[in-house]
Each structure stands twice: as structure tokens, then as C-alpha cells.
Amino acid sequence: MPSLVVRNLDETLIKALKTRAVMHHRSSEAEHRAILAEALLQPKRKSFAEAILSIPNVGLDSDFQRENELVTASDVFD
């Protein structure tokens, strides 16, 4: 299996990795593999704009108009 060497890491990053590894009950190396897999192998999430654009066109604006346009604010809670 190929190896990956990461040099010149900040000490606070190494401490954070070790702390996270302890929290997940695994070695620092196993935690590093898990972080890489999570970051690189998960499906990319859609942006809000992409999600909106993926909504199908289901009709005209007139299909969603209220039948009674004469409702006043005082009628809303009656």
C-alpha cells in the first residue's frame, strides 16, 4: 500500500490530530487516514444555487395564485 509523508506541520495541528484520535479511540495514523477519506471520498455537496437550479419546473406562477385575493390582514386569524 502506498505511503504519504506530510512534512512541516504546525505543532498545534499535530496536537489536534492526536486529541481527535484519542476521542475516536484510534491511532493518529488511523485518524489521519479517516480524515483524508472523509475529505476526499465523500460526495460533493451541492451549493444552494445548484440545489435551487435542480428543482424541476412544475408549472406557471398563475397555478399558485390564491383563489381569494381580497383577504385582509384582519381576516387571516379568523
N, CA, C and O atoms as a GROMACS GRO file, in nm:
protein
  312
    1MET      N    1   0.085  -0.117   0.000
    1MET     CA    2   0.000   0.000   0.000
    1MET      C    3   0.090   0.125   0.000
    1MET      O    4   0.188   0.129   0.074
    2PRO      N    5   0.059   0.224  -0.081
    2PRO     CA    6   0.140   0.346  -0.085
    2PRO      C    7   0.136   0.422   0.047
    2PRO      O    8   0.041   0.410   0.125
    3SER      N    9   0.240   0.500   0.070
    3SER     CA   10   0.250   0.582   0.191
    3SER      C   11   0.248   0.728   0.154
    3SER      O   12   0.276   0.767   0.041
    4LEU      N   13   0.213   0.809   0.253
    4LEU     CA   14   0.210   0.954   0.235
    4LEU      C   15   0.284   1.017   0.352
    4LEU      O   16   0.254   0.989   0.468
    5VAL      N   17   0.380   1.101   0.320
    5VAL     CA   18   0.456   1.171   0.424
    5VAL      C   19   0.418   1.318   0.415
    5VAL      O   20   0.423   1.378   0.308
    6VAL      N   21   0.381   1.375   0.529
    6VAL     CA   22   0.346   1.517   0.535
    6VAL      C   23   0.449   1.586   0.625
    6VAL      O   24   0.460   1.554   0.743
    7ARG      N   25   0.521   1.678   0.568
    7ARG     CA   26   0.628   1.746   0.642
    7ARG      C   27   0.586   1.888   0.680
    7ARG      O   28   0.492   1.945   0.623
    8ASN      N   29   0.658   1.943   0.775
    8ASN     CA   30   0.645   2.083   0.815
    8ASN      C   31   0.505   2.118   0.867
    8ASN      O   32   0.452   2.224   0.835
    9LEU      N   33   0.447   2.029   0.947
    9LEU     CA   34   0.317   2.058   1.008
    9LEU      C   35   0.337   2.140   1.135
    9LEU      O   36   0.434   2.120   1.208
   10ASP      N   37   0.246   2.229   1.160
   10ASP     CA   38   0.248   2.309   1.281
   10ASP      C   39   0.219   2.216   1.400
   10ASP      O   40   0.138   2.124   1.391
   11GLU      N   41   0.286   2.241   1.510
   11GLU     CA   42   0.270   2.158   1.629
   11GLU      C   43   0.126   2.156   1.681
   11GLU      O   44   0.080   2.053   1.731
   12THR      N   45   0.056   2.267   1.668
   12THR     CA   46  -0.084   2.270   1.715
   12THR      C   47  -0.171   2.177   1.630
   12THR      O   48  -0.267   2.118   1.681
   13LEU      N   49  -0.139   2.163   1.503
   13LEU     CA   50  -0.213   2.072   1.416
   13LEU      C   51  -0.188   1.927   1.456
   13LEU      O   52  -0.281   1.846   1.456
   14ILE      N   53  -0.066   1.896   1.489
   14ILE     CA   54  -0.032   1.760   1.532
   14ILE      C   55  -0.102   1.727   1.664
   14ILE      O   56  -0.153   1.616   1.682
   15LYS      N   57  -0.103   1.822   1.757
   15LYS     CA   58  -0.172   1.801   1.885
   15LYS      C   59  -0.322   1.782   1.863
   15LYS      O   60  -0.385   1.697   1.927
   16ALA      N   61  -0.379   1.860   1.772
   16ALA     CA   62  -0.522   1.846   1.743
   16ALA      C   63  -0.553   1.710   1.683
   16ALA      O   64  -0.655   1.650   1.715
   17LEU      N   65  -0.464   1.661   1.596
   17LEU     CA   66  -0.481   1.528   1.536
   17LEU      C   67  -0.476   1.420   1.643
   17LEU      O   68  -0.558   1.329   1.643
   18LYS      N   69  -0.380   1.431   1.733
   18LYS     CA   70  -0.367   1.331   1.840
   18LYS      C   71  -0.488   1.334   1.934
   18LYS      O   72  -0.535   1.229   1.978
   19THR      N   73  -0.537   1.454   1.964
   19THR     CA   74  -0.654   1.468   2.050
   19THR      C   75  -0.777   1.406   1.984
   19THR      O   76  -0.854   1.334   2.048
   20ARG      N   77  -0.794   1.434   1.857
   20ARG     CA   78  -0.908   1.378   1.783
   20ARG      C   79  -0.896   1.226   1.774
   20ARG      O   80  -0.997   1.156   1.783
   21ALA      N   81  -0.776   1.174   1.758
   21ALA     CA   82  -0.755   1.029   1.752
   21ALA      C   83  -0.795   0.963   1.883
   21ALA      O   84  -0.860   0.858   1.883
   22VAL      N   85  -0.757   1.024   1.993
   22VAL     CA   86  -0.794   0.970   2.124
   22VAL      C   87  -0.945   0.970   2.141
   22VAL      O   88  -1.002   0.873   2.193
   23MET      N   89  -1.011   1.076   2.098
   23MET     CA   90  -1.158   1.085   2.109
   23MET      C   91  -1.227   0.975   2.028
   23MET      O   92  -1.334   0.929   2.066
   24HIS      N   93  -1.165   0.933   1.917
   24HIS     CA   94  -1.224   0.830   1.832
   24HIS      C   95  -1.166   0.691   1.857
   24HIS      O   96  -1.195   0.597   1.784
   25HIS      N   97  -1.085   0.679   1.962
   25HIS     CA   98  -1.026   0.551   2.003
   25HIS      C   99  -0.947   0.485   1.890
   25HIS      O  100  -0.964   0.367   1.862
   26ARG      N  101  -0.860   0.563   1.826
   26ARG     CA  102  -0.774   0.507   1.723
   26ARG      C  103  -0.640   0.579   1.724
   26ARG      O  104  -0.622   0.682   1.790
   27SER      N  105  -0.546   0.522   1.650
   27SER     CA  106  -0.412   0.582   1.644
   27SER      C  107  -0.416   0.711   1.563
   27SER      O  108  -0.511   0.738   1.489
   28SER      N  109  -0.311   0.790   1.578
   28SER     CA  110  -0.301   0.914   1.500
   28SER      C  111  -0.298   0.884   1.351
   28SER      O  112  -0.356   0.957   1.271
   29GLU      N  113  -0.229   0.777   1.314
   29GLU     CA  114  -0.221   0.738   1.174
   29GLU      C  115  -0.359   0.697   1.120
   29GLU      O  116  -0.396   0.736   1.009
   30ALA      N  117  -0.433   0.620   1.198
   30ALA     CA  118  -0.568   0.580   1.156
   30ALA      C  119  -0.660   0.702   1.147
   30ALA      O  120  -0.745   0.710   1.059
   31GLU      N  121  -0.642   0.796   1.240
   31GLU     CA  122  -0.724   0.918   1.236
   31GLU      C  123  -0.691   1.000   1.112
   31GLU      O  124  -0.781   1.055   1.048
   32HIS      N  125  -0.564   1.007   1.078
   32HIS     CA  126  -0.522   1.080   0.959
   32HIS      C  127  -0.584   1.017   0.834
   32HIS      O  128  -0.631   1.088   0.746
   33ARG      N  129  -0.583   0.885   0.826
   33ARG     CA  130  -0.647   0.815   0.712
   33ARG      C  131  -0.796   0.845   0.707
   33ARG      O  132  -0.852   0.867   0.600
   34ALA      N  133  -0.861   0.845   0.823
   34ALA     CA  134  -1.006   0.871   0.829
   34ALA      C  135  -1.037   1.013   0.784
   34ALA      O  136  -1.135   1.035   0.712
   35ILE      N  137  -0.957   1.109   0.825
   35ILE     CA  138  -0.978   1.249   0.786
   35ILE      C  139  -0.961   1.264   0.635
   35ILE      O  140  -1.041   1.330   0.569
   36LEU      N  141  -0.857   1.203   0.580
   36LEU     CA  142  -0.835   1.211   0.436
   36LEU      C  143  -0.950   1.146   0.359
   36LEU      O  144  -0.998   1.201   0.260
   37ALA      N  145  -0.994   1.029   0.404
   37ALA     CA  146  -1.104   0.960   0.336
   37ALA      C  147  -1.232   1.043   0.342
   37ALA      O  148  -1.304   1.055   0.243
   38GLU      N  149  -1.260   1.102   0.459
   38GLU     CA  150  -1.381   1.184   0.475
   38GLU      C  151  -1.376   1.306   0.383
   38GLU      O  152  -1.476   1.343   0.321
   39ALA      N  153  -1.261   1.368   0.375
   39ALA     CA  154  -1.247   1.490   0.295
   39ALA      C  155  -1.247   1.463   0.145
   39ALA      O  156  -1.297   1.545   0.067
   40LEU      N  157  -1.193   1.350   0.104
   40LEU     CA  158  -1.171   1.328  -0.038
   40LEU      C  159  -1.268   1.230  -0.104
   40LEU      O  160  -1.286   1.235  -0.225
   41LEU      N  161  -1.330   1.143  -0.026
   41LEU     CA  162  -1.414   1.040  -0.086
   41LEU      C  163  -1.563   1.063  -0.071
   41LEU      O  164  -1.643   0.995  -0.135
   42GLN      N  165  -1.603   1.158   0.012
   42GLN     CA  166  -1.745   1.187   0.028
   42GLN      C  167  -1.796   1.257  -0.096
   42GLN      O  168  -1.724   1.335  -0.158
   43PRO      N  169  -1.922   1.231  -0.134
   43PRO     CA  170  -1.977   1.303  -0.249
   43PRO      C  171  -1.980   1.454  -0.222
   43PRO      O  172  -2.007   1.497  -0.110
   44LYS      N  173  -1.951   1.530  -0.325
   44LYS     CA  174  -1.951   1.676  -0.312
   44LYS      C  175  -2.093   1.725  -0.285
   44LYS      O  176  -2.187   1.684  -0.353
   45ARG      N  177  -2.107   1.812  -0.186
   45ARG     CA  178  -2.238   1.869  -0.156
   45ARG      C  179  -2.270   1.977  -0.256
   45ARG      O  180  -2.182   2.050  -0.302
   46LYS      N  181  -2.398   1.988  -0.290
   46LYS     CA  182  -2.443   2.093  -0.381
   46LYS      C  183  -2.445   2.227  -0.309
   46LYS      O  184  -2.473   2.234  -0.189
   47SER      N  185  -2.415   2.331  -0.382
   47SER     CA  186  -2.430   2.465  -0.328
   47SER      C  187  -2.579   2.498  -0.326
   47SER      O  188  -2.659   2.428  -0.388
   48PHE      N  189  -2.616   2.603  -0.256
   48PHE     CA  190  -2.756   2.643  -0.252
   48PHE      C  191  -2.806   2.674  -0.393
   48PHE      O  192  -2.918   2.635  -0.429
   49ALA      N  193  -2.724   2.743  -0.472
   49ALA     CA  194  -2.764   2.778  -0.609
   49ALA      C  195  -2.785   2.652  -0.692
   49ALA      O  196  -2.881   2.645  -0.769
   50GLU      N  197  -2.697   2.553  -0.678
   50GLU     CA  198  -2.713   2.428  -0.752
   50GLU      C  199  -2.840   2.355  -0.711
   50GLU      O  200  -2.909   2.298  -0.795
   51ALA      N  201  -2.872   2.356  -0.582
   51ALA     CA  202  -2.993   2.291  -0.533
   51ALA      C  203  -3.118   2.359  -0.590
   51ALA      O  204  -3.212   2.292  -0.632
   52ILE      N  205  -3.118   2.491  -0.591
   52ILE     CA  206  -3.232   2.566  -0.646
   52ILE      C  207  -3.248   2.538  -0.795
   52ILE      O  208  -3.359   2.517  -0.844
   53LEU      N  209  -3.136   2.537  -0.866
   53LEU     CA  210  -3.142   2.514  -1.010
   53LEU      C  211  -3.185   2.371  -1.046
   53LEU      O  212  -3.231   2.347  -1.157
   54SER      N  213  -3.170   2.278  -0.952
   54SER     CA  214  -3.208   2.140  -0.981
   54SER      C  215  -3.357   2.114  -0.958
   54SER      O  216  -3.406   2.006  -0.991
   55ILE      N  217  -3.430   2.211  -0.903
   55ILE     CA  218  -3.574   2.195  -0.881
   55ILE      C  219  -3.643   2.200  -1.017
   55ILE      O  220  -3.622   2.294  -1.094
   56PRO      N  221  -3.725   2.100  -1.048
   56PRO     CA  222  -3.789   2.099  -1.180
   56PRO      C  223  -3.894   2.209  -1.195
   56PRO      O  224  -3.953   2.254  -1.097
   57ASN      N  225  -3.916   2.251  -1.318
   57ASN     CA  226  -4.020   2.349  -1.349
   57ASN      C  227  -4.153   2.275  -1.345
   57ASN      O  228  -4.177   2.186  -1.427
   58VAL      N  229  -4.240   2.310  -1.251
   58VAL     CA  230  -4.364   2.235  -1.231
   58VAL      C  231  -4.490   2.312  -1.267
   58VAL      O  232  -4.600   2.264  -1.240
   59GLY      N  233  -4.477   2.427  -1.325
   59GLY     CA  234  -4.597   2.499  -1.363
   59GLY      C  235  -4.573   2.648  -1.375
   59GLY      O  236  -4.461   2.697  -1.366
   60LEU      N  237  -4.682   2.716  -1.396
   60LEU     CA  238  -4.678   2.861  -1.410
   60LEU      C  239  -4.705   2.927  -1.276
   60LEU      O  240  -4.762   2.866  -1.186
   61ASP      N  241  -4.662   3.052  -1.263
   61ASP     CA  242  -4.689   3.125  -1.140
   61ASP      C  243  -4.839   3.134  -1.113
   61ASP      O  244  -4.883   3.134  -0.998
   62SER      N  245  -4.917   3.143  -1.220
   62SER     CA  246  -5.063   3.154  -1.204
   62SER      C  247  -5.122   3.027  -1.141
   62SER      O  248  -5.231   3.033  -1.083
   63ASP      N  249  -5.054   2.915  -1.151
   63ASP     CA  250  -5.103   2.791  -1.088
   63ASP      C  251  -5.100   2.800  -0.936
   63ASP      O  252  -5.167   2.722  -0.868
   64PHE      N  253  -5.023   2.894  -0.882
   64PHE     CA  254  -5.006   2.903  -0.738
   64PHE      C  255  -5.068   3.028  -0.678
   64PHE      O  256  -5.041   3.061  -0.562
   65GLN      N  257  -5.150   3.099  -0.753
   65GLN     CA  258  -5.214   3.219  -0.701
   65GLN      C  259  -5.330   3.179  -0.610
   65GLN      O  260  -5.394   3.076  -0.630
   66ARG      N  261  -5.353   3.262  -0.511
   66ARG     CA  262  -5.465   3.237  -0.420
   66ARG      C  263  -5.596   3.260  -0.492
   66ARG      O  264  -5.606   3.346  -0.580
   67GLU      N  265  -5.695   3.182  -0.454
   67GLU     CA  266  -5.825   3.198  -0.518
   67GLU      C  267  -5.895   3.324  -0.471
   67GLU      O  268  -5.965   3.389  -0.549
   68ASN      N  269  -5.877   3.360  -0.346
   68ASN     CA  270  -5.941   3.479  -0.292
   68ASN      C  271  -5.835   3.583  -0.262
   68ASN      O  272  -5.773   3.579  -0.156
   69GLU      N  273  -5.815   3.674  -0.353
   69GLU     CA  274  -5.713   3.778  -0.338
   69GLU      C  275  -5.763   3.893  -0.250
   69GLU      O  276  -5.687   3.986  -0.223
   70LEU      N  277  -5.888   3.890  -0.204
   70LEU     CA  278  -5.944   4.000  -0.127
   70LEU      C  279  -5.932   3.978   0.023
   70LEU      O  280  -6.003   4.043   0.100
   71VAL      N  281  -5.846   3.891   0.067
   71VAL     CA  282  -5.827   3.863   0.210
   71VAL      C  283  -5.748   3.979   0.271
   71VAL      O  284  -5.645   4.020   0.217
   72THR      N  285  -5.796   4.031   0.383
   72THR     CA  286  -5.726   4.139   0.453
   72THR      C  287  -5.651   4.080   0.571
   72THR      O  288  -5.672   3.965   0.609
   73ALA      N  289  -5.563   4.158   0.627
   73ALA     CA  290  -5.484   4.112   0.739
   73ALA      C  291  -5.570   4.070   0.857
   73ALA      O  292  -5.536   3.976   0.927
   74SER      N  293  -5.680   4.138   0.880
   74SER     CA  294  -5.766   4.106   0.993
   74SER      C  295  -5.838   3.972   0.972
   74SER      O  296  -5.881   3.910   1.069
   75ASP      N  297  -5.853   3.928   0.846
   75ASP     CA  298  -5.921   3.802   0.816
   75ASP      C  299  -5.829   3.680   0.834
   75ASP      O  300  -5.877   3.566   0.840
   76VAL      N  301  -5.701   3.702   0.840
   76VAL     CA  302  -5.606   3.590   0.840
   76VAL      C  303  -5.623   3.501   0.962
   76VAL      O  304  -5.612   3.379   0.949
   77PHE      N  305  -5.648   3.559   1.080
   77PHE     CA  306  -5.654   3.480   1.201
   77PHE      C  307  -5.797   3.448   1.244
   77PHE      O  308  -5.818   3.398   1.355
   78ASP      N  309  -5.894   3.476   1.161
   78ASP     CA  310  -6.034   3.446   1.196
   78ASP      C  311  -6.069   3.306   1.156
   78ASP      O  312  -6.182   3.262   1.177
   0.00000   0.00000   0.00000
